[in-house]
Amino acid sequence: MTNPQDIAVLEKLTEVLENLRIAYCIGGSMASSAYGTVRFTQDADITVEPFEQIAEKFYETLKNDFYISMEAMNQALQSRSSFNVIHFATAFKIDIFIRTENDFQKQMLSRARKLRLGGGDKLLSFVSPEDIVLLKLDWFRQSDCTSQRQWSDVQGVLAGQAKSLDFNHLKNWAKKLGLTELLTKAISECQT
């Protein structure tokens, strides 16, 4: 993602999250592009800590600059699912995923890394490279192993971060998530 306009929108949203002390990490294509092969994306994915107690303040802070549905946000908070916000001026969409209670998602937020996006001014919190590999492998599996985009993203991160990846973390969580076979195949293909 190199569009300065989109980076500015993302920075604006993350500033709101930070000001409200809502922990977050950017995932999806933006994270895999930051760690591996850059690919064009028209939106962003962010996982956030649940924030029911300040949901109204979050809504009020965003509503002048972003399309946001109070009903969709409250439903996502209640069901631990997702909702989206769309920046009025640019139509840039950000999908906001509410962290669930599963152990993988809990540790994912705690392992987030700070990175600067393109020509951006501030450090943003990103899913770690190991965790984006695991997330992308899971999405690949959910597509019945047909999404070449997800597979390519995994390959890009594995190749781009090969020297710095925590392979113990990758293998331990792959085992817990039932992704060992896919991770082994992805690593093997990167080494050929």
Helices and strands as residue ranges (DSSP letters): H 4-19, E 24-27, H 28-35, E 43-48, G 52-54, H 55-62, E 66-67, H 70-79, E 82-87, E 93-98, H 103-110, E 113-116, E 123-126, H 129-142, H 148-160, H 167-177, H 180-191
